[in-house]
Amino acid sequence: MTNYFCITFGPKSNGEGWWNYRSRNFVYQRHAEKFGIEQMPIAGTFGYVVIEEGEDYWEVVDELGAPSDKVSISCNRLGTFKVEPAPQLQLV
């Protein structure tokens, strides 16, 4: 069975990192996308991603906001998704 998640993200109040808001599961991709678009006018929201999750895979199917090279999306073993700023290359 396929599920869709919409995660909206924005800056933390202390300026260090980002907060994530994971919505409930959606049955259809379009419903998750619509939820993300509806959340964009909320102050402090940078963007959203829609993730399709199957039995043994997950894939980002839609995103809006920060450019993809600026965002890192990960999933832990418990199935919790996290969106955060991508690591930046630093010259030493």
N, CA and C atoms as an extended XYZ file, in Angstrom:
276
Properties=species:S:1:pos:R:3:atomname:S:1:resname:S:1:resid:I:1 pbc="F F F"
N         0.837       -1.181        0.000 N   MET     1
C         0.000        0.000        0.000 CA  MET     1
C         0.877        1.238        0.000 C   MET     1
N         0.494        2.209       -0.763 N   THR     2
C         1.248        3.453       -0.874 CA  THR     2
C         0.603        4.526       -0.009 C   THR     2
N         1.428        5.244        0.739 N   ASN     3
C         0.986        6.393        1.536 CA  ASN     3
C         1.728        7.621        1.044 C   ASN     3
N         1.141        8.773        1.261 N   TYR     4
C         1.783       10.032        0.926 CA  TYR     4
C         1.840       10.896        2.182 C   TYR     4
N         2.967       11.553        2.385 N   PHE     5
C         3.154       12.463        3.503 CA  PHE     5
C         3.480       13.837        2.952 C   PHE     5
N         2.981       14.858        3.601 N   CYS     6
C         3.356       16.221        3.258 CA  CYS     6
C         4.063       16.808        4.467 C   CYS     6
N         5.284       17.262        4.281 N   ILE     7
C         6.055       17.861        5.357 CA  ILE     7
C         6.299       19.316        5.000 C   ILE     7
N         5.809       20.213        5.843 N   THR     8
C         6.120       21.626        5.665 CA  THR     8
C         7.293       21.949        6.574 C   THR     8
N         8.082       22.954        6.197 N   PHE     9
C         9.253       23.279        7.002 CA  PHE     9
C         9.505       24.775        6.984 C   PHE     9
N        10.184       25.232        8.027 N   GLY    10
C        10.518       26.638        8.177 CA  GLY    10
C        11.601       26.799        9.230 C   GLY    10
N        12.008       28.035        9.519 N   PRO    11
C        13.094       28.247       10.477 CA  PRO    11
C        12.623       28.096       11.919 C   PRO    11
N        13.508       27.617       12.785 N   LYS    12
C        13.216       27.592       14.213 CA  LYS    12
C        13.286       29.011       14.740 C   LYS    12
N        12.612       29.253       15.839 N   SER    13
C        12.558       30.611       16.383 CA  SER    13
C        13.925       31.125       16.833 C   SER    13
N        14.828       30.216       17.228 N   ASN    14
C        16.161       30.652       17.654 CA  ASN    14
C        17.125       30.813       16.475 C   ASN    14
N        16.657       30.525       15.268 N   GLY    15
C        17.481       30.699       14.079 CA  GLY    15
C        18.436       29.557       13.797 C   GLY    15
N        18.451       28.528       14.647 N   GLU    16
C        19.353       27.391       14.456 CA  GLU    16
C        18.581       26.200       13.903 C   GLU    16
N        18.730       25.964       12.632 N   GLY    17
C        18.060       24.828       12.009 CA  GLY    17
C        16.637       25.136       11.583 C   GLY    17
N        15.889       24.071       11.288 N   TRP    18
C        14.532       24.188       10.795 CA  TRP    18
C        13.600       23.351       11.643 C   TRP    18
N        12.330       23.705       11.630 N   TRP    19
C        11.312       22.868       12.228 CA  TRP    19
C        10.627       22.104       11.103 C   TRP    19
N        10.047       21.001       11.438 N   ASN    20
C         9.301       20.181       10.484 CA  ASN    20
C         7.906       19.948       11.028 C   ASN    20
N         6.957       19.907       10.136 N   TYR    21
C         5.607       19.541       10.520 CA  TYR    21
C         5.185       18.408        9.604 C   TYR    21
N         4.945       17.272       10.164 N   ARG    22
C         4.514       16.133        9.360 CA  ARG    22
C         3.011       15.976        9.503 C   ARG    22
N         2.321       16.025        8.403 N   SER    23
C         0.868       15.899        8.440 CA  SER    23
C         0.488       14.429        8.542 C   SER    23
N        -0.780       14.196        8.591 N   ARG    24
C        -1.274       12.820        8.591 CA  ARG    24
C        -1.020       12.177        7.227 C   ARG    24
N        -1.262       10.900        7.160 N   ASN    25
C        -1.108       10.182        5.895 CA  ASN    25
C        -2.188       10.630        4.920 C   ASN    25
N        -1.830       10.623        3.664 N   PHE    26
C        -2.793       10.882        2.603 CA  PHE    26
C        -2.845        9.661        1.702 C   PHE    26
N        -4.005        9.365        1.176 N   VAL    27
C        -4.160        8.227        0.275 CA  VAL    27
C        -3.756        8.608       -1.138 C   VAL    27
N        -3.996        9.876       -1.506 N   TYR    28
C        -3.707       10.323       -2.866 CA  TYR    28
C        -2.642       11.416       -2.859 C   TYR    28
N        -1.769       11.372       -3.841 N   GLN    29
C        -0.707       12.361       -3.960 CA  GLN    29
C        -1.283       13.765       -4.092 C   GLN    29
N        -2.324       13.914       -4.869 N   ARG    30
C        -2.912       15.241       -5.093 CA  ARG    30
C        -3.412       15.875       -3.793 C   ARG    30
N        -3.960       15.083       -2.885 N   HIS    31
C        -4.433       15.612       -1.606 CA  HIS    31
C        -3.261       16.122       -0.764 C   HIS    31
N        -2.148       15.395       -0.783 N   ALA    32
C        -0.960       15.830       -0.039 CA  ALA    32
C        -0.400       17.119       -0.639 C   ALA    32
N        -0.364       17.206       -1.974 N   GLU    33
C         0.115       18.427       -2.627 CA  GLU    33
C        -0.776       19.617       -2.288 C   GLU    33
N        -2.086       19.400       -2.304 N   LYS    34
C        -3.025       20.475       -1.988 CA  LYS    34
C        -2.807       20.963       -0.555 C   LYS    34
N        -2.598       20.042        0.380 N   PHE    35
C        -2.335       20.413        1.767 CA  PHE    35
C        -1.077       21.282        1.854 C   PHE    35
N        -0.015       20.893        1.145 N   GLY    36
C         1.226       21.669        1.158 CA  GLY    36
C         1.038       23.076        0.623 C   GLY    36
N         0.313       23.197       -0.462 N   ILE    37
C         0.048       24.513       -1.054 CA  ILE    37
C        -0.762       25.381       -0.101 C   ILE    37
N        -1.728       24.773        0.584 N   GLU    38
C        -2.547       25.524        1.540 CA  GLU    38
C        -1.735       26.019        2.734 C   GLU    38
N        -0.637       25.335        3.072 N   GLN    39
C         0.184       25.723        4.213 CA  GLN    39
C         1.191       26.827        3.883 C   GLN    39
N         1.456       27.068        2.612 N   MET    40
C         2.479       28.036        2.212 CA  MET    40
C         2.218       29.466        2.693 C   MET    40
N         0.974       29.960        2.768 N   PRO    41
C         0.763       31.330        3.235 CA  PRO    41
C         1.033       31.536        4.732 C   PRO    41
N         1.210       30.449        5.498 N   ILE    42
C         1.460       30.575        6.931 CA  ILE    42
C         2.837       31.204        7.140 C   ILE    42
N         2.880       32.240        7.960 N   ALA    43
C         4.139       32.953        8.208 CA  ALA    43
C         5.215       31.995        8.710 C   ALA    43
N         6.401       32.100        8.147 N   GLY    44
C         7.531       31.274        8.564 CA  GLY    44
C         7.658       29.958        7.833 C   GLY    44
N         6.738       29.653        6.926 N   THR    45
C         6.824       28.402        6.176 CA  THR    45
C         7.679       28.632        4.932 C   THR    45
N         8.794       27.882        4.831 N   PHE    46
C         9.697       27.993        3.680 CA  PHE    46
C         9.184       27.202        2.482 C   PHE    46
N         8.599       26.044        2.755 N   GLY    47
C         8.171       25.192        1.657 CA  GLY    47
C         7.594       23.888        2.164 C   GLY    47
N         7.417       22.959        1.233 N   TYR    48
C         6.904       21.640        1.601 CA  TYR    48
C         7.473       20.589        0.660 C   TYR    48
N         7.426       19.342        1.110 N   VAL    49
C         7.757       18.197        0.261 CA  VAL    49
C         6.657       17.164        0.424 C   VAL    49
N         6.363       16.456       -0.658 N   VAL    50
C         5.424       15.345       -0.621 CA  VAL    50
C         6.239       14.083       -0.869 C   VAL    50
N         6.094       13.127        0.035 N   ILE    51
C         6.863       11.878       -0.031 CA  ILE    51
C         5.909       10.715       -0.246 C   ILE    51
N         6.235        9.899       -1.249 N   GLU    52
C         5.491        8.661       -1.487 CA  GLU    52
C         6.229        7.549       -0.759 C   GLU    52
N         5.500        6.795        0.065 N   GLU    53
C         6.118        5.711        0.823 CA  GLU    53
C         5.422        4.403        0.495 C   GLU    53
N         6.210        3.414        0.093 N   GLY    54
C         5.688        2.084       -0.188 CA  GLY    54
C         6.190        1.097        0.853 C   GLY    54
N         6.060       -0.174        0.567 N   GLU    55
C         6.501       -1.217        1.498 CA  GLU    55
C         7.985       -1.122        1.827 C   GLU    55
N         8.821       -0.924        0.806 N   ASP    56
C        10.266       -0.928        1.038 CA  ASP    56
C        10.988        0.213        0.317 C   ASP    56
N        10.299        1.307        0.108 N   TYR    57
C        10.921        2.457       -0.559 CA  TYR    57
C        10.222        3.736       -0.143 C   TYR    57
N        10.884        4.853       -0.387 N   TRP    58
C        10.254        6.171       -0.281 CA  TRP    58
C        10.901        7.075       -1.309 C   TRP    58
N        10.118        8.028       -1.801 N   GLU    59
C        10.592        8.906       -2.862 CA  GLU    59
C         9.886       10.260       -2.759 C   GLU    59
N        10.647       11.328       -2.974 N   VAL    60
C        10.058       12.668       -3.012 CA  VAL    60
C         9.390       12.836       -4.367 C   VAL    60
N         8.083       13.094       -4.365 N   VAL    61
C         7.339       13.207       -5.624 CA  VAL    61
C         6.950       14.646       -5.946 C   VAL    61
N         7.032       15.549       -4.967 N   ASP    62
C         6.729       16.958       -5.225 CA  ASP    62
C         7.407       17.794       -4.145 C   ASP    62
N         7.873       18.971       -4.521 N   GLU    63
C         8.460       19.881       -3.542 CA  GLU    63
C         8.285       21.318       -4.012 C   GLU    63
N         8.194       22.205       -3.056 N   LEU    64
C         8.061       23.615       -3.357 CA  LEU    64
C         8.739       24.382       -2.234 C   LEU    64
N         9.494       25.371       -2.587 N   GLY    65
C        10.163       26.186       -1.566 CA  GLY    65
C        11.647       26.246       -1.810 C   GLY    65
N        12.392       25.836       -0.822 N   ALA    66
C        13.851       25.889       -0.906 CA  ALA    66
C        14.340       25.009       -2.058 C   ALA    66
N        15.372       25.441       -2.784 N   PRO    67
C        15.913       24.630       -3.875 CA  PRO    67
C        16.388       23.266       -3.374 C   PRO    67
N        16.259       22.245       -4.208 N   SER    68
C        16.569       20.880       -3.783 CA  SER    68
C        18.013       20.706       -3.323 C   SER    68
N        18.945       21.519       -3.824 N   ASP    69
C        20.324       21.385       -3.368 CA  ASP    69
C        20.537       22.021       -1.989 C   ASP    69
N        19.538       22.720       -1.467 N   LYS    70
C        19.624       23.352       -0.151 CA  LYS    70
C        18.888       22.550        0.918 C   LYS    70
N        18.213       21.462        0.524 N   VAL    71
C        17.395       20.684        1.444 CA  VAL    71
C        17.884       19.243        1.490 C   VAL    71
N        17.950       18.691        2.697 N   SER    72
C        18.298       17.288        2.896 CA  SER    72
C        17.080       16.593        3.499 C   SER    72
N        16.649       15.503        2.886 N   ILE    73
C        15.491       14.758        3.368 CA  ILE    73
C        15.969       13.365        3.753 C   ILE    73
N        15.633       12.952        4.968 N   SER    74
C        16.073       11.641        5.443 CA  SER    74
C        14.922       10.932        6.148 C   SER    74
N        15.094        9.619        6.323 N   CYS    75
C        14.102        8.801        7.010 CA  CYS    75
C        14.853        7.833        7.920 C   CYS    75
N        14.464        7.771        9.198 N   ASN    76
C        15.144        6.843       10.093 CA  ASN    76
C        14.475        5.469       10.032 C   ASN    76
N        14.984        4.525       10.809 N   ARG    77
C        14.482        3.154       10.769 CA  ARG    77
C        13.051        3.027       11.271 C   ARG    77
N        12.583        4.026       12.008 N   LEU    78
C        11.212        3.999       12.517 CA  LEU    78
C        10.215        4.597       11.529 C   LEU    78
N        10.714        5.071       10.393 N   GLY    79
C         9.836        5.645        9.378 CA  GLY    79
C         9.515        7.107        9.594 C   GLY    79
N        10.330        7.788       10.391 N   THR    80
C        10.127        9.206       10.638 CA  THR    80
C        10.956       10.016        9.657 C   THR    80
N        10.290       10.866        8.883 N   PHE    81
C        10.977       11.693        7.901 CA  PHE    81
C        11.425       12.995        8.538 C   PHE    81
N        12.530       13.540        8.023 N   LYS    82
C        13.055       14.801        8.529 CA  LYS    82
C        13.564       15.629        7.358 C   LYS    82
N        13.215       16.906        7.357 N   VAL    83
C        13.697       17.842        6.344 CA  VAL    83
C        14.568       18.852        7.065 C   VAL    83
N        15.782       19.065        6.561 N   GLU    84
C        16.694       20.011        7.195 CA  GLU    84
C        17.595       20.639        6.142 C   GLU    84
N        18.274       21.718        6.499 N   PRO    85
C        19.186       22.326        5.534 CA  PRO    85
C        20.271       21.324        5.120 C   PRO    85
N        20.605       21.311        3.854 N   ALA    86
C        21.636       20.400        3.360 CA  ALA    86
C        22.996       20.831        3.901 C   ALA    86
N        23.867       19.857        4.196 N   PRO    87
C        25.213       20.226        4.648 CA  PRO    87
C        25.943       21.021        3.566 C   PRO    87
N        26.679       22.009        3.988 N   GLN    88
C        27.413       22.861        3.050 CA  GLN    88
C        28.883       22.455        3.037 C   GLN    88
N        29.465       22.458        1.866 N   LEU    89
C        30.886       22.175        1.720 CA  LEU    89
C        31.682       23.338        2.301 C   LEU    89
N        32.643       23.011        3.148 N   GLN    90
C        33.461       24.052        3.756 CA  GLN    90
C        34.918       23.815        3.401 C   GLN    90
N        35.553       24.845        2.881 N   LEU    91
C        36.976       24.755        2.550 CA  LEU    91
C        37.774       25.070        3.816 C   LEU    91
N        38.780       24.258        4.045 N   VAL    92
C        39.590       24.456        5.263 CA  VAL    92
C        40.972       24.930        4.872 C   VAL    92
